[in-house]
């Protein structure tokens, strides 16, 4: 994947506004056994309650595994995810602060890929969450990668999509101001697993 693949402009077409920020590398899987548990944390900002947002964490094959479905890259990795909302605490100045669990908890995260019942599902190649508007200031996700016994060479990427809620078109200056704050990011560095 080259850098040109990672950039998506503000798109306005046929009466639709969509913004796809640059995707973020969360982890790489070397294919070799590992000896340590790794944790990566990411943030998805929600700068305006008029936004419909979606984020997805996907397995991607690398090197000789390029083109292999994400489900094959993630199979047997026993990953877990915790997602919570974030709020800016105006009283203490802590920005942002976790406030509400959405998927799992920090102590008991959810296995992924998993089905709606939370059962591990090898037919899925990632994790996705979306919402029509939100009053939170953002989302935080934490992925735990247990000790790995090897497996296909690949990576874990975070991607997102933002657009106005159904039936809405925002004035272009407002839209440009809002999407300027829609940069998904990794806290720290990508994990080598």
BELVENUR-V384060 format. One line per field, one symbol per residue. ss: DSSP state (H for helix, E for strand, - for the rest). psi: psi as a letter, one per 20 degrees, with the letter a starting at -180 (. if undefined). burial: # if it has 16 or more other C-alpha atoms within 10 Angstrom, else .. Layout:
# BELVENUR-V384060
ss=???
psi=???
burial=???
This chain:
# BELVENUR-V384060
ss=--HHHH---EEEE--EEEE----EEEEEE---E----EEEEEEEE-----EEEEEEEEEEE-HHH----HHHHH----EEEEEEEEE---------EEEEEEE------EEE-E-----E-----EEEEEEE-----EEEEEEEE---E----EEEEEEEEEEE-------HHHHHHHH-----EEE---EE-
psi=prhhhjpprppoqljqpppnrpqpphqqoiiqqrjqpqpqprqoqnipijqpqpqppqppqrcijpipqhhhhipjilqqqpprqqqpohhijpprpphppgoarhhmrpqqqraiijppoiiqjbpqprqnqqiriaqpqppporpqjbaqparpqpqrpqqqqpjqpqpghgghggihjloqqpobrqqo.
burial=.........#......##############...#...###########.#############.....##########.##########.......###..#.##....######.....###.####.....##.#############..###############....#....#..##..#####...##.#
